Amino acid sequence: MAAKSKKATKPSATTLALPPFSPPNPPPVSTSRRALIRKELSDLYVSGIKLLVRFHKKEEFENSDFPHLYQTWYTKALPAVSSLAPDRLAEFKSYYEVDPKRKSLGYGTYVIQDFLKGVAPNPIQYPDFDTRQQTEQAFYNQLTLLQSLSERIDSSLANIEGMLFADIQDNELAVAKELSKLSLRAAGALAGVIIEGHLQRVAQHHAVKITKKHPTIAELNDALKAAKVYETPAWRKVTYFGDLRNICCHAKGVEPTKEQVGELLDGCDWLTKTLN
């Protein structure tokens, strides 16, 4: 006589604890990128909470508008997670997208996309499976992840700005190298501008206060060494690069050599990729 198959049992019931909804105070008017991103993120989170609360109250979705509203919200939320927390993107998507390697449908594998398609596990195997409750939990997890992104705005923007600044420096250095074929002085002067700009960025990154509005390479170099951003060997190198830059810009009657400008350009490349 064949043994009776065991029915899959529902995990111990847990009540979805919806976060209390209270509209936050409007952020102060500001044109800064950080403020604008914080506002967009806050609006996205609040709209998601409102949608989840409505979904929790079944009577408010008699017209079955949840699929459209959720898809609109998800489309906006996805690039926000991708930009601010690329390491959490796969997790965020896993609450919505069906795993292509999924072998069974049930607790632990049911996702929001299943609900939107009207898919449900086998009622014989899962007689008490609540598709709405599983969808609520997945959506709630997405909102919790989204809320945590506010702590990443500053660091993410700093990384983006750093990458853009590095690209600009590489382009400027490439221009300086091409310029050296026409004018050694002009190439050396441009390299000096790149070095000054990079040292100012390093000082800003390490909160080193520079009193002068337009500090020289030497002044920036001394301030960074005094703040122990880097040690004497690096300070000596930067001092030498400053001397070469001065020959290109200020020394009258002394023409910079091809070797000196070559050293300055190579030093510029080393400095921008080493001192941060």
C-alpha positions as CSV (number, residue, x, y, z in Angstrom):
1,M,0.0,0.0,0.0
2,A,1.5,3.3,-1.1
3,A,2.4,5.7,1.7
4,K,0.4,8.9,1.8
5,S,2.3,12.0,0.6
6,K,2.8,14.6,3.3
7,K,1.2,17.9,2.7
8,A,3.5,20.9,2.8
9,T,2.8,22.8,5.9
10,K,2.7,26.5,6.2
11,P,5.4,28.2,8.2
12,S,4.4,29.6,11.6
13,A,2.2,32.6,10.8
14,T,3.7,36.0,11.3
15,T,1.8,39.2,11.1
16,L,3.3,41.6,8.6
17,A,4.2,44.6,10.7
18,L,3.5,47.6,8.4
19,P,5.7,50.6,9.3
20,P,3.7,53.4,10.7
21,F,2.9,56.0,8.0
22,S,3.3,59.6,8.8
23,P,4.2,62.0,6.0
24,P,7.7,63.5,6.6
25,N,8.2,67.2,6.8
26,P,9.0,68.6,3.4
27,P,12.8,68.9,2.9
28,P,14.2,72.5,2.8
29,V,14.4,74.0,-0.7
30,S,17.8,73.4,-2.1
31,T,19.3,72.9,-5.5
32,S,22.1,70.6,-4.3
33,R,22.3,67.2,-5.9
34,R,22.3,65.5,-2.5
35,A,19.1,67.4,-1.4
36,L,17.3,66.6,-4.7
37,I,18.3,62.9,-4.5
38,R,17.2,62.7,-0.8
39,K,13.8,64.2,-1.8
40,E,13.3,61.8,-4.7
41,L,14.2,58.8,-2.5
42,S,11.9,60.0,0.3
43,D,9.0,60.5,-2.2
44,L,9.6,57.0,-3.6
45,Y,9.6,55.4,-0.2
46,V,6.5,57.3,0.9
47,S,4.6,56.3,-2.3
48,G,5.6,52.7,-1.8
49,I,4.4,52.7,1.8
50,K,1.1,54.2,0.7
51,L,0.7,51.5,-1.9
52,L,1.6,48.7,0.5
53,V,-1.0,50.0,3.1
54,R,-3.6,50.1,0.4
55,F,-2.7,46.6,-0.8
56,H,-3.0,45.4,2.8
57,K,-6.6,46.7,2.9
58,K,-8.1,44.5,0.2
59,E,-11.2,46.5,-0.2
60,E,-9.3,49.4,-1.7
61,F,-8.2,47.3,-4.7
62,E,-11.6,46.3,-6.1
63,N,-10.5,47.5,-9.5
64,S,-7.3,45.5,-9.5
65,D,-5.1,48.6,-10.0
66,F,-2.3,47.2,-7.9
67,P,-0.4,45.6,-10.8
68,H,-0.2,48.9,-12.7
69,L,0.7,51.0,-9.6
70,Y,3.3,48.6,-8.4
71,Q,4.9,48.3,-11.8
72,T,5.2,52.1,-12.0
73,W,6.7,52.2,-8.6
74,Y,9.2,49.4,-9.3
75,T,10.3,51.0,-12.5
76,K,11.2,54.1,-10.6
77,A,12.8,52.3,-7.7
78,L,15.0,50.0,-9.7
79,P,17.5,52.6,-11.1
80,A,17.7,54.2,-7.6
81,V,18.9,51.0,-6.1
82,S,21.1,50.3,-9.1
83,S,22.8,53.7,-8.7
84,L,23.1,54.0,-4.9
85,A,23.6,50.3,-3.9
86,P,24.6,48.1,-6.9
87,D,25.7,45.4,-4.4
88,R,22.0,45.2,-3.2
89,L,20.4,45.3,-6.7
90,A,20.2,41.5,-7.1
91,E,18.5,41.2,-3.7
92,F,16.0,43.9,-4.5
93,K,15.1,42.3,-7.8
94,S,14.8,38.8,-6.2
95,Y,11.7,39.9,-4.4
96,Y,10.0,40.7,-7.7
97,E,11.6,38.5,-10.4
98,V,11.1,34.8,-10.8
99,D,14.4,32.9,-10.4
100,P,15.0,31.2,-13.7
101,K,16.5,28.3,-11.8
102,R,13.5,27.8,-9.6
103,K,12.4,24.2,-9.4
104,S,9.3,24.6,-7.3
105,L,6.7,27.2,-6.3
106,G,6.0,27.7,-2.6
107,Y,7.2,29.4,0.5
108,G,10.6,30.9,-0.1
109,T,10.3,31.0,-3.9
110,Y,7.0,32.9,-4.4
111,V,7.7,36.5,-5.7
112,I,5.7,39.5,-6.6
113,Q,5.8,38.7,-10.3
114,D,3.9,35.5,-9.5
115,F,1.1,37.5,-7.9
116,L,0.9,39.9,-10.8
117,K,0.6,37.0,-13.2
118,G,-2.1,35.4,-11.0
119,V,0.1,32.4,-10.3
120,A,-0.3,30.4,-7.1
121,P,1.2,27.2,-5.7
122,N,-0.6,23.9,-5.9
123,P,-3.6,24.2,-3.4
124,I,-3.3,20.5,-2.5
125,Q,0.3,20.8,-1.5
126,Y,-0.1,24.3,0.0
127,P,-3.8,24.5,1.2
128,D,-3.2,27.6,3.4
129,F,-0.9,29.5,1.1
130,D,-1.8,33.2,1.1
131,T,-0.5,34.9,-2.1
132,R,-1.3,38.4,-0.8
133,Q,0.6,37.9,2.4
134,Q,3.6,36.6,0.6
135,T,3.4,39.6,-1.8
136,E,3.1,42.0,1.1
137,Q,6.2,40.5,2.7
138,A,8.3,40.8,-0.5
139,F,7.2,44.4,-1.1
140,Y,7.9,45.3,2.5
141,N,11.4,43.9,2.1
142,Q,12.0,46.0,-0.9
143,L,10.8,49.1,0.9
144,T,13.1,48.4,3.9
145,L,16.0,48.0,1.5
146,L,15.1,51.3,-0.3
147,Q,14.9,53.2,3.0
148,S,18.4,52.1,3.9
149,L,19.8,53.8,0.7
150,S,19.6,57.3,2.3
151,E,22.7,56.5,4.2
152,R,24.6,55.8,1.0
153,I,23.8,59.0,-0.9
154,D,26.9,60.9,0.2
155,S,29.4,58.1,-0.3
156,S,27.8,57.1,-3.7
157,L,27.9,60.7,-5.0
158,A,31.5,61.0,-3.8
159,N,32.4,57.9,-5.7
160,I,30.7,59.1,-8.8
161,E,32.3,62.5,-8.6
162,G,35.7,60.9,-8.0
163,M,35.3,58.7,-11.1
164,L,34.2,61.8,-13.2
165,F,37.1,63.8,-11.9
166,A,39.6,61.0,-12.7
167,D,38.3,60.8,-16.2
168,I,38.7,64.6,-16.6
169,Q,42.3,64.4,-15.3
170,D,43.1,61.6,-17.7
171,N,41.7,63.6,-20.6
172,E,43.6,66.7,-19.5
173,L,46.9,64.7,-19.2
174,A,46.4,63.3,-22.6
175,V,46.0,66.8,-24.0
176,A,49.1,67.9,-22.1
177,K,51.1,65.0,-23.7
178,E,49.9,66.0,-27.2
179,L,50.6,69.7,-26.4
180,S,54.2,68.8,-25.5
181,K,54.9,68.1,-29.1
182,L,54.1,71.8,-29.9
183,S,55.1,73.6,-26.7
184,L,57.0,72.2,-23.8
185,R,56.1,75.3,-21.6
186,A,52.4,75.0,-22.4
187,A,52.4,71.3,-21.6
188,G,54.2,71.8,-18.3
189,A,51.8,74.6,-17.3
190,L,48.8,72.4,-18.0
191,A,50.4,69.6,-15.9
192,G,50.8,72.1,-13.1
193,V,47.1,73.0,-13.3
194,I,46.2,69.3,-13.0
195,I,48.5,68.8,-10.0
196,E,47.1,71.8,-8.2
197,G,43.5,70.7,-8.8
198,H,44.2,67.2,-7.6
199,L,46.0,68.4,-4.4
200,Q,43.0,70.7,-3.7
201,R,40.7,67.7,-4.0
202,V,42.9,65.6,-1.7
203,A,42.9,68.4,0.8
204,Q,39.1,68.6,0.6
205,H,38.7,64.9,1.0
206,H,40.8,64.8,4.1
207,A,39.3,68.0,5.5
208,V,42.6,69.8,5.4
209,K,41.9,73.6,5.8
210,I,43.6,75.7,3.2
211,T,43.5,79.4,4.1
212,K,44.5,80.9,0.7
213,K,41.9,81.2,-2.1
214,H,44.4,80.2,-4.8
215,P,47.1,78.1,-3.1
216,T,50.2,77.1,-5.0
217,I,51.5,73.5,-5.4
218,A,54.0,74.1,-2.6
219,E,51.4,75.5,-0.2
220,L,49.1,72.6,-0.8
221,N,51.9,70.1,-0.6
222,D,53.1,71.5,2.8
223,A,49.6,71.6,4.2
224,L,49.0,67.9,3.3
225,K,52.3,66.8,4.7
226,A,51.6,68.7,7.9
227,A,48.2,67.0,8.2
228,K,50.0,63.7,7.7
229,V,48.0,62.9,4.6
230,Y,51.3,61.5,3.2
231,E,54.8,61.2,4.3
232,T,58.1,62.9,3.4
233,P,59.0,60.8,0.3
234,A,55.8,61.8,-1.4
235,W,56.2,65.4,-0.3
236,R,59.7,65.5,-1.8
237,K,58.3,64.2,-5.1
238,V,55.5,66.7,-5.2
239,T,58.0,69.5,-4.3
240,Y,60.2,68.4,-7.3
241,F,57.1,68.4,-9.6
242,G,56.3,72.0,-8.4
243,D,59.9,73.1,-9.2
244,L,59.5,71.6,-12.7
245,R,56.2,73.4,-13.1
246,N,57.8,76.7,-12.1
247,I,60.5,76.3,-14.7
248,C,57.7,75.9,-17.3
249,C,55.7,78.9,-16.1
250,H,58.0,81.4,-14.5
251,A,61.7,80.9,-15.2
252,K,62.8,83.6,-17.7
253,G,65.6,82.8,-20.0
254,V,65.5,79.1,-19.0
255,E,63.7,76.8,-21.4
256,P,62.4,73.5,-19.9
257,T,63.9,70.4,-21.5
258,K,62.0,67.6,-23.1
259,E,63.2,65.3,-20.3
260,Q,62.0,67.7,-17.6
261,V,58.5,68.0,-19.1
262,G,58.4,64.3,-19.6
263,E,59.2,63.8,-15.9
264,L,56.5,66.3,-15.0
265,L,53.9,64.6,-17.1
266,D,54.8,61.1,-15.7
267,G,54.8,62.6,-12.2
268,C,51.4,64.1,-12.8
269,D,50.1,60.7,-13.8
270,W,51.7,59.1,-10.7
271,L,50.3,61.7,-8.3
272,T,46.7,61.6,-9.5
273,K,46.6,57.8,-9.3
274,T,48.5,57.4,-6.0
275,L,47.7,60.4,-3.7
276,N,44.0,60.4,-2.7
